[in-house]
Amino acid sequence: MNAGQLPRWVDFGLIPLLNLTAAFLVSGLVVLIIGENPIEVVQVLLWGALGFGEGVGFTLFYATNFIFTGLAVAVAFHAGLFNIGGEGQAYIGGLGVAFACLALDQVVPWWVTMPFAIVGAALAGAAWAFIPAWLQATRGSHIVITTIMFNFIAASLMVYLLVNVIGEAGSMQPETRTFEDGGRLPFLNDFIPFADFGTAPVNLSLVLGLIACFGVWLLIWRTRLGYEIRSFGANPTAAVYAGISPVRTIVVTMLISGGLAGMMAMNEIMGSQHRLLIEFVTGYGFVGIAVALMGRAHPIGIVLAAVLFGMLYQGGAELSFEIPTITRDMIVVIQGLVILFAGALEHMFRPALVQFFTMRRLNAAQTG
Amino acid sequence: MNGTPAIELRKINKRFGPVHANRNIDLVVKKGSIHGIIGENGAGKSTLMSILYGFYHADDGDIVINGNKVSIPDSKSAISLGIGMVHQHFMLVDNFSVLENVILGAEGGARLAGGVDKARQELRRLEEEYELRVDPDAIVQDLPVGLQQRVEILKALFRGADILILDEPTGVLTPAEADHLFKILEVLRDEGKTVLLITHKLREIMAITDTVSVMRRGEMVATRETSQTSMSELAELMVGRSVLLRVEKEQAQPSDTVLAIENLTVTDSRGVQVVKDVSFEVRAGEIVGIAGVSGNGQSELLETLAGIRRATSGTLRIGGQVIDLADRIIDPAEMRQLSMGHVPEDRHRMGLVTSFPEYENAILGYHHDPEYSNGVFLDLAAIKKTAQTEIERYDIRPPNPLLKTANFSGGNQQKIVLAREIERDPQVLLVGQPTRGVDIGAIEFIHKRLIEMRDAAKGVLLVSVELDEIRGLSDRILVMFDGRIVGERGPDASEGELGLLMAGVEGEAS
């Protein structure tokens, strides 16, 4: 018997819950220190995120971004690769979406544009992941380093493109022209009866994100490719023994990962902004790492973690509006604590729990 | 011999989570004796020694050294109590000299010079007293394994060890080197040192120890005077039932050649030739054994044939195909297509993904078979059915294909690999160290399967560092030394003869 065995519900339920509780307790202390009432803060945060239709809408909108970037990180995780480049891949993904929309928005309805935009987003994101993947697979250049670098390259490239190449002529803004209706995804408000998300831009991309979750689950646990990805991730030597090509596995996995990250741009560009603009990713790619960690690289966990971070984003915005002493920066502190406890300190409570459950099992075995 | 025992352990208990690794262990080791501790892998020998050396702390129980009750929180206090340990995997700095290695951690001051001179004198004294001759200025990586081990022993003695623990010391030695080690141990004993020898080899226990204690499943099941016991009694005590120590088999009926290698040369990543111009063939219905001390190119040979490692030159004939290895890169998938099974030497590193449930490992390498996948999706039902069948046929325990592979014992993990490779019914089976870390009961089972494979007119190429295994199973024995095949012998070759070949000493003209 492995000493580290825990019941599944503990592994996937109790531990994340404990981590979260710890994060909120410490956050509460920070709030106390700056002289506010933590209980009140929690109330405002929860109300802001879930208390009214528009709040829920924004929470879901942000969650959609996190689903895509979280899935991207998770797929790479399964192959033992740490894709820090979600930020850049999503940014470049915007390019693919924008090209499809700019080309088609004046001639066809949105549902014709949509598949082209999806393919464009995925291809652009995948292309941006390809070079780091190739370097890792053939030259051994560490993918963490190269994907971080590619985030910077993406940022600079996009500024150049938006200012000098595809920016709207005659405008001082580094952005493209606004898409017509043929380049806009419908808001959930528009096609779900009785839904009232107010002005929240939550849109069809949420459905796309959930489909992507199912797709990733199928890929990882039900396909031969997923089997190869997991084998390679868990034991590269055994994978080679089994005739699985490391080069192919690394490249294919990173293409999928980059494609998923790129699809985040569907939500922001085609779903909400309706134009390509600079810095629309603003950290969603990085938070995706925390989402994947917290969600245990499993699609269901990722959806839950994405909604949690959506709540923090939206509730946090509401909070800084309602309680002026809690600034935007305080919200970042709270998010940082959640990431710290859920991600970096993931195994903090584990040893104690393992001991507890082992003792219980032993006692049960002795008395039973 | 009377007087206070050197070591006395009383009711030692150690748990790792649900595993009770040491259960109420009592042990008395007489001063100035060689005391063997024998048991299967996982019996708790290493845990017990780690407690004695301060790596682990016992949950309860007492340790008494030379009559004084002590606590050993770390290896430093073990050393100060006069306990020295020679690890299975040497703890030496390869590019340091012998002298530098010996004083490492006991330099005796910030300035090296004084300590070094003193150490040199002390080394000379130790060498004379115990016949432990090593050149103090030799660089460790240039020394043969046997001498490196001697440096480890010197290291312990230099720190004033009176009690010496040796953990599986002969695993990396040739028979001759092992004999030499035993002579050293006898000298040490005669000079009043106490030696604790951990091993799973019965032969060594019989050859060298004064007293032997047997461990089984975390318990000390018996202690015997070595002169009053026998190999078969010890084996029975280790396993808990009587076992067959010899392999029973009929005369081999070899027929057509199923695998032939000509002039195979392999160069490793450092540019060193590890397999040099090797040629041999394996016929259907025979087991060809490759004997040799580990690190003489056997592993590389096996990996090259399996398609994992690239050859620099050579020709491979298998399944009616002739492959020029200088021109063409073969890969493991292709070799499986050519009906070659491969049980790798290291099942944890290579043969299994231990974090997978058992059934997923049942198809590792065969996941492309149409039986298990339609090209995109896996057929989980078919995979689980295969796993279930293999579990039944190979008596894999616990019989649960959903269990994580890491939670199976070493012997059962090996059976998972064997079942996977044999059940595909390959024409040629490559087998590396099939019983390393496997308990005696499973060894018997695995050997039977390999013989069955042979009797079903398949070719088996067996690589093992266990000479007994090679001699028991093989119909022909090839000996590898320094990347070359230095001799071929029949199964009745004596251990001494093979030992000489393994050590690179040219045998009598054959």
Interface residues (C-beta under 8 A of the other chain):
Chain A: M1 N2 A3 G4 Q5 L218 R222 T223 R224 L225 Y227 E228 R230 S231 A234 N235 T237 A238 A239 V240 Y241 A242 G243 S245 V354 Q355 T358 R361 L362
Chain B: F16 G17 P18 V19 A306 G307 I308 D331 P332 A333 E334 R336 H342 P344 R349 M350 G351 L352 V353 T354 S355 F356 E360 L364 G365 H367 H368 S373 G375 V376 F377 L378 L380 K404 A406 N407
